[in-house]
């Protein structure tokens, strides 16, 4: 079956200190939101872990998403994986999202038992940073699915959704992306959750 794709599809990867194994290594999985905060997470966790990145526009129903996920998730033995996947493929029904997300999650758990599930950030009306877009209902439904999976698999949950609400100053104005203040807030949440998970007994 032909997968529905966006006009532009992309992948951005980053392996920090790729030649070294003296610190635990963390894989962050996401989209362009991840691209905005990953370097800040790396700075906050300097000397504790190496922070790698697999960011993509592809939805989990895409065979190439699965192929790329395998390529990057198996590159190193990871001590922790931070998984955020919910702002692309918005036309897919929630049942399809749940199926594809859980399949990816089960694969990640086969590689690393410490997987953090992250809620996706809200979507606002372009140019109206204080008004949620109707498309945000899809994000809310997907986040409910992720919450349910975190509970079922007894995994830590990182809420990147709620702290972004009520902060129009965080947003760039395009409906999806963030200015430095928003990226810094997200990085603090992600770094804190990774550190707590890595250090948990």
HUZI-V210014 format. One record per helix or strand of 2 or more residues. SS is the DSSP state (2 for helix, 1 for strand). FROM is the first residue (numbers start at 1). TO is the last residue. If there is no record, write none. Layout:
# HUZI-V210014
ss:SS from:FROM to:TO
ss:SS from:FROM to:TO
This chain:
# HUZI-V210014
ss:1 from:11 to:14
ss:1 from:24 to:30
ss:2 from:32 to:44
ss:1 from:49 to:56
ss:2 from:63 to:73
ss:1 from:80 to:83
ss:2 from:94 to:111
ss:1 from:115 to:118
ss:1 from:124 to:125
ss:1 from:128 to:132
ss:2 from:136 to:153
ss:1 from:157 to:158
ss:2 from:162 to:164
ss:2 from:168 to:170
ss:2 from:180 to:199
